[in-house]
Amino acid sequence: MLSKKTRYAIAALVKLAKEYGKGPILIKDIAESENIPGKFLETILQNLKNAGIVKSVRGKNGGYYLNQKPEQVNLATIIRLFDPPIAFLPCVTYLYYEKCDMCRDENSCGIKHIFKEVRDTTVNMLKKATLAEILREEAILKKK
């Protein structure tokens, strides 16, 4: 399950994607439109800024904006930033591998093999799921 922090990050990024190319958006405007607590959003946006996903501008007309095109920002990157790892078992994680304490032989473990396939499929789907794809999906759903 995704943490609230990750869900809020995705919601804030979708808002920024909707406004892509229009200039910075104030934190309070993002917080209000996406129903995210302001202080929590500040921390989230700072993490996204440190990761190079967003940039900020100070001052009267300041705020945050996407540093990358919506087509370049995918859910796998966002989730890994806030909720690593993307796997059900520690022995199949990509960045946070831990030896399985239940397996005698990881190389011939059917459980590991199946969960690695699940992880690989999930990660591939999340990599394809960009902010632009989310906006396209929302537009399709609104037409129905």
Long-range contacts (C-beta under 8 A, 24 or more apart in sequence): 2-79, 2-83, 3-82, 3-83, 5-40, 5-44, 5-82, 5-83, 6-78, 6-79, 6-82, 6-83, 8-34, 8-36, 8-40, 8-41, 8-44, 9-44, 9-47, 9-48, 9-78, 9-81, 9-82, 10-75, 10-78, 11-36, 12-36, 12-41, 12-44, 12-45, 12-48, 13-48, 13-53, 13-54, 13-66, 13-73, 13-78, 13-131, 14-131, 14-134, 14-135, 14-138, 16-54, 16-64, 16-65, 16-66, 17-66, 17-70, 17-73, 17-131, 17-132, 17-134, 17-135, 18-135, 19-65, 20-65, 20-66, 20-69, 20-70, 23-61, 23-63, 23-65, 24-56, 24-57, 24-61, 24-62, 24-63, 24-64, 24-65, 25-63, 25-64, 25-65, 26-62, 26-63, 27-63, 27-64, 29-63, 30-64, 44-82, 47-81, 47-82, 48-81, 51-77, 51-81, 53-77, 53-78, 53-81, 66-131, 69-132, 70-130, 70-131, 70-132, 70-135, 71-130, 71-131, 71-132, 72-130, 73-130, 73-131, 74-126, 74-127, 74-128, 74-129, 74-130, 74-131, 75-126, 75-127, 75-129, 75-130, 76-123, 76-126, 76-127, 76-129, 79-126, 86-119, 86-122, 86-123, 86-126, 87-115, 87-119, 88-115, 88-118, 88-119, 89-115, 92-116, 92-119, 93-119, 94-119, 94-123
